[in-house]
Amino acid sequence: MIRILIADDHAVVRQGLRTFLELQDEIEVVGEAADGEAAVAETERLQPDVALMDLVMPRLGGEEAIRRIAEVSPATRVVVLTSFAEDSKLFPAVRAGAAGYLLKDVQPRELVGAIRAADAGETILHPAVAARLVEDVAGRADPAPRTPLTEREREVLALIARGMANKLIALELGVAERTVKTHVSNILGKLGLSDRTQAALWAVRAGLVEPCQSR
């Protein structure tokens, strides 16, 4: 079972998410929190696999809550679920270590997929969020790094930079999902990166993807 903590300051949102998620196979909602401080405390107490968290909550902001959760429960993956795609919210959350950043217009099946992907160690970004990250990096003057990747690994990396999960990459390339997972693991290892977000940013610097491709 994937054990979930829901953190949102709106009770109706928490209840709606709990009702929906508890209908899903292999997902168990183990707790709720109505503010940032409670989110950290409940994460420390419950040690959930995934914390599904809004960014704008009372008592403690999302960025700091993500950082504290990483300290008290390193194995917990934080997936941001918010209404805000502004740079002032997005970039701090990603830098703080969010394993996913979704907007509240996400489709229910995509939310479940993101939770499962986060639990599996992947980083999942809403397409609009991925576009903003790509645009930000593309606007910098960093020289493109040399790449030690194979041609297939470069293709996979370009699709990661477009915000695609492993299952969609597998469909795009006509290969098995486990093959994509192997490629992703090889990419991260060769480039010395820790997650898919870093890989997406690396892809932009290497010129493997343009900002318009991520939309």
VENJOZI-V386264 format. One record per helix or strand of 3 or more residues. SS is the DSSP state (H for helix, E for strand). FROM is the first residue (numbers start at 1). TO is the last residue. If there is no record, write none. Layout:
ss:SS from:FROM to:TO
ss:SS from:FROM to:TO
This chain:
ss:E from:2 to:7
ss:H from:11 to:21
ss:E from:27 to:33
ss:H from:36 to:46
ss:E from:50 to:53
ss:H from:62 to:72
ss:E from:77 to:82
ss:H from:87 to:96
ss:E from:100 to:103
ss:H from:108 to:119
ss:H from:127 to:138
ss:H from:151 to:161
ss:H from:166 to:173
ss:H from:177 to:191
ss:H from:196 to:205
ss:H from:211 to:214
